[in-house]
Amino acid sequence: MMRQYELVERVQKYKPDANEALLNKAYVYAMQKHGKQTRASGDPYISHPLEVAAILTDMHLDESTIAVALLHDTIEDTSATRQEIDELFGEDIGRLVEGLTKLKKLDLVSKKAKQAENLRKLLLAISDDVRVLLVKLADRLHNMRTLEHMRDDKRARISEETMEIYAPLAGRMGMQDMRDELEDLSFRYINPEAYETVTQRLAELSQRNEGLVKKIEDELRELLVANGLLNAWVKGRQKQPYSVFRKMQSKSLSFEQLSDVYGFRIIVDDIPSCYRALGIVHTRWRVVPGRFKDYISTPKQNDYRSIHTTIVGPSRQRIELQIRTKRMHEIAEYGIAAHALYKDGEGGGDGELLSRESNAYSWLRHTIEALAEGDSPEEFLEHTKLELFQDQVFCFTPKGKLIALPRGATPIDFAYAVHTNIGDTTVGAKINGSIMPLVTRLSNGDEVEIIRSGVQVPPAAWEEIVVTGKARAAIRRATRMAIRKQYAGLGHRILERTFERAGKIFSRDGLRPVLHRLGQRDVEDAIAAVGRGELSSIDVLRAVYPDYQDERVTVKPSSDEGWFAMNSANGMVFKIPGKARPVEGDAADGEERLPIRGLGGNASVHFGPAGAVPGDRIVGIMEDGKGITIYPIQASALQKFDDEPERWIDVRWDLDEANKSRFMARILINAINEPGTLATVAQTVARLDINIRTLSMMRVATDFTEMAIDVEVWDLRQLNQLLVEMKELDCISTVKRVYD
């Protein structure tokens, strides 16, 4: 275990004027609070915050961050309080320690929704102060280094979470060395057999090529010095096990087929020297075609800058080279932590201008914007993981602005990356001067020009095309707004018709004073809620005019197994004859059509083809030659009546518990085509006391069959229970209710 004085000495090596008193006080406080607590390994618990602090000293972080590392578990695991830490160490340190405490529950989370919510908390805490991330990553790294003391199930769970979230997050923040170590440690426990095999093969290769790395280093250095790069520094290494395994998996190669297991870094003084070194190396050794990337002229989104090339070098060994400056090397190793080493405007000796805020941190801010887009926790986790893992392509606007996107991105992603309004109004794209489909995958160096239209609304199907979380969130939001607009238009017509029948005039201004009574935030929400069927137009009318008498039409069973629809205010009555049960579709031929007082003619009432069940929000439509048809509000058949508000009748359920009847609903099932599937479906239906009225089957693929089933249920709750249990069956791929 590291000693207190050793930690202080490590900080003073890179910051001689460090506040030694603060470090000593934080150490003593943490030691007292953790007391006799021990870790799973049996070591004193204080050893953990000490090692976390030591990891951060490797990044040359300031003494305040080191103090936070020493204190990061005190509020969570001891009697320490935020107020106490504020008084002893100041509010800045107290805020960071409390922020890390709130993130503690992120560890060992297995449920996706809970994990996603905690990822939100992590990113929000980081956005407030990036030091939270640095301490959290160091904390995770030390936990991974000591993971062998945990139970097998915990090791696997922690390793999977590290591989899915922490390692790629470290990579996104430019901390590549930490990412490599986190991935290797996770790989060891996630796939121990593969880890053992790759590690053993690398050890054998290292033994067989003993001295090769040193030989190549010497030859490269001598070549560069001989050509005038006197301060060039060369360092080689064998690639890490997980890096090798990932390449074997992605390219379907055996270990023997790997030809670039060794990587070398060439560090020079400035940017011009980078390109000089490249020319020297390429002149001396043959270049492997297609293996050159210039991340100096087009840096990665996490600020990474280097020239990458692969050569057939000394001993005819294929080797990868990374050529960079000293400052680039610091950023490549420590990422955003390296930005703390320099003040604004100071350079690392190569003429580079440094910014207080890294591009990696900008990515984090853009990711956090998704928090406001209304995504579910699971969607947020999915999109964040997607962007954490994907490599990048670099494209240009017609004016030369560089846009970095995940690999596989489309012109739609490009448009949303430029601006959300541009994405929403995109109708086409030119790639390198040629009009191309919007589904085209962009390549490095493409120039993309977006074609726009002011009347465009992004189709919902775009969500399946794009790859960036920002684009998906924006498309989903635009789709929601378009649907809201549709429902608002429908709701407005329904309200106008309802108010007109009551002898009143509908106005938006009249709704504002009663929004609180309707439980709505604004007028548009209230009108859209009426259109969606979540809010009755009569309830709106009565909220605006409290003295108005209820004029809703009710649908209820009669004593002779028929059904009455009645307007309680004016006495209008119409009847569904007993022989036409509610589970039936259109009225049977010869059905009696009874007069409806107040409508000036004969009318009958029946349900739409796919039925409706108690619990559905329903509407009645006056149809020529048919009378009144009852539809669920979700039925797409209602769209053809959008421009005929005079046909709409506001109806509701009013059932007598003593006189229940079954109602028909239609469900569509996509099932695996195997023996016993139909029997399993039928047994599930029967067990829930539901009747199958009709069933049709159609083969839609070799392995799948589509079933359309008309079921008879008591109410919506019973139907929803059926859908839930169907989704849990192994033989069912998808199940949904259909309304037409």
C-alpha angles and dihedrals in degrees: 000000000000116000125233094245091049091058092049091050091052091055094045092053091070098023111033093180094054117144099257092179091059092052093048093047092049091049094049092046093050091046092052095045097047089044111161096353114134136197127237088267091059093247119133109273092236087071089073099057088042092056092045089053090048091054089054092051087061085063090050094238123172124267093255091061091045089052090051089053090054091049101036096108099038100092092042100044107023141042092270118125134204091243092054093050091047090054095047102036107015134260094278093062091039091055092051094047091049091048090055090047091057088053095052093095090062088082118093094005112156105172111088097219093050091045090051093051090051091048087056089053091049094052093044091050090049091050088058093051125355091211087077089066094047093053092043093052092047089049091052092046093055091045089053091049090056098037095115089081093063128087117272095250092050092047091054094045095047091045093052091050090048092050093046101043119004101043095048090042089055088049092050089052089054095250095132099162091054090047091052093051094045090050094048093048091048092046089055092062102029095054107011095168093054091043092053093047096049093043091051093048091049090050090051091048091049091051092047092049096040109165094013095112092050091047093052091046091054094046093049093047093048091050093051094045091048089056096051104271094119097167097047114136121202126193127174134190143172113255120259121261096249092047089053093045092049091053091048090052098043095046098033092237132151119231090256090056094058109104103175106055091137126071129189132196123209113199118195137172104257146358097270088054089056091061092042090054090049092053092047093051094044091049092052101041136031116261122230105236117246094015100102125105128170109208091166095071091036109028121200118256091258091058094258111155126182142118112250123200137154122217138179092241139174115341086018088278117152107234135176118230129201114193118194146138125261091257091050088050092054091051091046091054102037104021114190090003088067091063089067090064096068136049123231112290096014119120137210095241097279101084094258117148111226126213125213090231121049126221087243089061089049088057088053091053091050090049091052089054086072088067088074095048095082097245117161114250091254092052091048091051091047094050094044092050089047092056093041093058104039125096120227143251123199119221134172137226117229087262092055100256112152117234119191115207137170115268110270093035120150133212086266090061088047092053093050090046089058094047137328092236090054090052093048092053098042116129101159146351142221116215113196089343097309126104107244135178116272089239092064113125111234123233133206112285097018116149108218126197116188120217112211140194126196093219096050121120115190110250115239088234089070088076088073092050103050125076104197122090091223092057093045093049092048093048091049091049093048090048091051090050092048091050090046089053091051092049090046090054091049092045091050092055092046091051093047090052093046094048090045092054088051092051092249134118118237119222133168091227089060091060097055098077093051101043091106090057090052093047093238131133099217142358095265091053091051094049092046090049088057090051092050091049094243092115126040117234088221090056089053090048092050091047091055094039106029093183093058116116119234111266098173120136113239127205114208140152121261128217093257094057091260124115130241127206110195138177105219095205106048101022098242107163131184129170140216103215118240093248090059101069118196091250090064124096122221118001114277120251111274094021112159112254110206126203117260113214112233097020096082097231147038120296140173129199126222140156127258121259095270094042131221131248133209108275093042117113101242138191132192123229123199105225124187111252093004106065116216121351119198115219134177109247089245093061111119088211087078091069092077089062095051092108095045105067090161089072094058119101121188108228136169142189119262106171128181110223090213093057107044125165133187121252130208125243129169124228130186120213129191104201137179111259101238137118114283098023095112091046091052091051093048092048091052091051093048094047090059092052092250125142125222109223100177135357132190129180133200130180107235098172139359093271102027137067127193117221123195109196129183106206130186114223138170097233147335093278091060091046092051090050089055092051092049094050092045091055090056094057114105092219093057120085099180137352129186142158118251124206102198 
